[in-house]
Amino acid sequence: MPPAVTPLTPPVPDLAVHRPAGGPPIVHAPYFPALDPAVEWLDDHRAALRAELLRSGSVLVRGLPVADAVGFARARDALIDQPAGYKEKATPRTDYGSGVFSSTDLPAAQRIRLHNENSYTLEFPGTLLFGCVVAPEEGGATTVGDMREALRRIPPALLDRFAAHGWLLVRNYSDLAGLPWRTSFSTDDPGAVEAYCRENVIGHEWPATGELRTRQRRSAVVTHPVTGERVWFNHFTFWNRWTLDPDVRDVLLDTYGEDGLPFDTFVGDGSPLTAQEVATLDRIYDEVTVRERWQEGDLLLIDNVLCAHGRDAYRGDRRILVAMGDPTPLAGCRPLTPPSPTVHEE
């Protein structure tokens, strides 16, 4: 790999930041009896919070009276200038309007591994904002992991393969497993899907089943556009067959075959990793994971390039909102591997 760029150190913010072991940085907001002064406080401290975000990759603001999607949208507008779209949808979400979604509608018992939002697209959100409206009875933390540190921990021989070839995502869209292509691309028109794929460097085909299959090679390592720090940035482990529950993997392979899994990932030259190699990457994600139990009104800002995020399994009702902002082009993050619709460079 070429040498990393010397990071740009942001100014130390004039903000009281608590740094608990095993958790993200926390800023305790003053008490506000209503939303208007709370939003004004966020606006006044925006620069300091954003500076902390560049330093740590995430920051949790605690104690604000944010109780619903409307209040959450106002808090978002105080912290994020430009909304980012949710493209090539991969998991179910509830749309509350005004760019506010549920964080995910996946089952409570399912742990969600760390991933960088939309890492497979050519433009992704640079910033994520999560907000807690209803805190779960047990578990359910939105986990965070520093991808600068993850990159440092990957064994050199394995990292060199990804640096040279990137990673490859293969998706098979279906009404039975994963999301159908009509949902993922927000259209019923196959021609519109094909045009999107051509414009966004995605290989596509329509197998005999009539469903859509796509392939897209992306860089596994990128550089943060502001700090100049190199990071591990992808969904490789998140969607790899070896991280599936063994019983689920067996059923999917028996049902759809080797080439028919809803999601699967490979090194960018098309070669698979062994189960042991994938387990190494999965362990590194676990090693860098931090978490803080949600309290109602909490806001969690995440720099989507510096940090990956996930979710712990939980019990009880849980309502966590998310908004995406600061659209960031992949080309501006100095990808080591150019995007391609195949395993070969275009």
C-alpha angles and dihedrals in degrees: 000000000000115000117280120252115254106257122246107238111220119222116271104259122234091238134113104244123183113207109198119191110257095013141082121267111280129210115194110214122213118258113276122185093204140026099248097068090040091057090046089053090051090050092050092049097039095107092050093047092048090049090053089048090057090048101045104018092233140038131185120213112204133193104034123137095240104145108156146016093276093054091044091054090053091051089049092052090054092053106031126048103193127034120226124215126239104239133185091012115220107172133039117264136171114238111220093180132248091065094302119129139170109265088240139327095214116131118284093237092058118094113215115218123226115278140156110247114255092351088157096059128086091236122032137171112278092198133036126194120198123188132190117225096159119021116215121245092236134007120340099128117161098238123215132198131189107235093196088065093041090056091052091054100051112107109257096237091053094044091050090059092054093043090054100041110016120214133296126220119200118190130186110194117214143161088228104048127026117347126321115245091246089063096041094050098031094232141094092210116099089197091058090051091051091049091050091049093051092048092047099044096250122146112225141182139168109229122206090273088069092238125119127259121190136186126193130173116207137171114271092203126048138168123243107248094223109029097035091226120145116233143182103250122176150081095248099124093031092066103026118123092233093063093056119102103268093238091049091047092051093050093048093048092047091049103039105018131229094305098039106069113131088238133008134160136209140174107279093259089062096257119132127230120236120250088253093053092050089048089055091055091044090052091051090054089052091049093056096041119118128179143185123197111248122251121190111268094026118141120200118196116197129187099222094208099046095041139035121210139204141159137254119226113260149187127227131022116329128181116179119167127206136196126185126215149161100054107225123196116223089224089064091057096064097240114208091218123044116234115262137175090224140030088270124078113256 
